[in-house]
Amino acid sequence: MTSVTWRFNKLITYKLIWLISLTVFFFTSYNFANWFTSTRNDVGSIVFEWERSIPLWPWSIIPYWSIDCMYGLAILLASSYRTLKILCFRLLSAQIICIACFLIFPLKYSFERPVLDGLSGLLFDILMGFDKPFNQAPSLHIPLLVILWQFYARYFRGIWRYILHIWCLLIGLSVLTTWQHHFFDIPTGLWVGCFCVWLWPDNHLSPITNDQLPKQYVWGSAYFLLFLLSFCSAIYFFSWALWLLWVSGAFLLVSLNYLLFGAAGFQKQTNGHFNLAVTILYLPYFIIMWVNSRLWTFKNNPTDLIIDNVYLGRIPSNKILQANQFTSIVDLCAELPITQFNGHYKLIPVLDMTPLTIEECQQAAETIEKYHKQGKLLVCCALGYSRSATAIIAWLLMTQRVTSLNEAIATVKLYRHSVVITAKQQLILLNWYSKITRRK
């Protein structure tokens, strides 16, 4: 047996093990949650009055059922053990989170479906043979759909990709039109699905493995308090205030980034963008931070020339990029995306309101020195006041354009007056500068 054949057979074995294990866990945990909730007397519903106008479409039971085939087929189609592992970890995480929610916050479907006949009636009868109206929020169908949709999108091109999108949209719609779930179950399921994609990213660098960063307790605690405030407000005011749960989820993730995961928790990509799942998770926070960046800088120039083709500024809009014709960008903002840019782009993500480390100062200075010789270079962060200013100060020191830290800060402030370099950041810069000076 050749090594290639052996690896192929090993992968097939892993697929079968995962498929059987996940199937057993799915039915065992799902049925247990159904049974346990059915024994309780305090099971309520979260339903809006307008939901009574949602039609029952018996035919939609077909796309509803089809996710089971997509589930098993996806595991068998995984092209490598790494792809298989990420897929199965996401599916397993979705199952665990949803089952936990079913047990902790039990809900039930409150509409009574009429008796149906024909093929649709048969499929409904089979479904109700093991499914009961208790496993509601988050709808397990939705996170599984998010995970599988992203998986299959990599395998389809052209018209088949459009067919996939249409069919997945029908699956998502079917949880309502089969009268299996109330609306509240849909956005909560979407959040769980995106969270599982975030938890097990395609680059195999899960944020939970990033445990060697300094903890930012002040900002971590501040965002945790915002999480508690928005979460409690959603529960207290209820009704449409439940959308605040989305805001609270974003604040909780940001808090965890400051306490545990660091800038990697935002998963900003090397092109300056965020994937769709991460965008959905953090969207309320992204909007707040974008508005904040504009409010703090509307009286200032978007960018300012410091020296030798090096500009300092906030995250640029497409209009600013077109007007200035930058050839390169060094981006130190972890929490905001950058518009489409076709020049040289380097991401050095740093959390807002946190100092650059010695390593980040070195990396930023070297990158600026590399790119500024090729044309106009923009060094940016959310405001262009601290993180990006620190990077330029480090570059001025490294290239000996100035002779002291105070002179470097004064040089940058001369052209961008609102620059703020904290005492902690200055101490890090001094320690870094002393190290590179000793090397020389």
Secondary structure, 3 states (H helix, E strand, C coil): CCHHHHHHHHHHHHHHHHHHHHHHHHHHHHHHHHHHHHCCCCCECCCCHHHHHCCCCHHHHHHHHHHHHHHHHHHHHCCCHHHHHHHHHHHHHHHHHHHHHHHHCCECCCCCCCCCCHHHHHHHHHHHCCCCCCCCCCCCHHHHHHHHHHHHHCCCCCHHHHHHHHHHHHHHHHHHHCCCCCCCHHHHHHHHHHHHHHHCCCCCCCHHHCCCCCCCHHHHHHHHHHHHHHHHHHHHHCHHHHHHHHHHHHHHHHHHHHHHHHHHHHCCCCCCCCCHHHHHHHHHHHHHHHHHHHHHHCCCCCEEEEECCEEEEECCCHHHHHHHCCCEEEEEECCCCCCCCCCEEEEEEECCCCCCCHHHHHHHHHHHHHHHHHCCEEEEECCCCCHHHHHHHHHHHHCCCCCCHHHHHHHHHHHCCCCCCCHHHHHHHHHHHHHHHHHC
